[in-house]
């Protein structure tokens, strides 16, 4: 059941992403737009933490991360900028 929900969420979110990307004001500065986008995502992720409790402390969870998390952030930013330019 969770697999079906995950797939449906991915498909729905992809459609919304592409529709919303086309609705961003052309005059908006791309980096300001991306900054607001990711602040919104960060706040939503923090709000969801209580529903997906950590198995270890937040500090330990942060220590378990590696370079890939930063690399993904760089790649996502590059993709977003390329769509908005």
Number of C-alpha atoms within 10 A of each C-alpha: 5 7 8 9 10 11 11 12 12 12 12 11 12 12 12 11 12 10 11 10 13 11 9 13 11 10 6 10 12 17 14 9 15 15 12 11 11 12 11 11 12 12 10 11 12 10 11 11 10 9 8 9 9 11 8 9 10 10 8 11 11 10 9 8 10 9 7 9 10 11 11 11 11 12 12 12 16 12 11 16 14 10 11 18 9
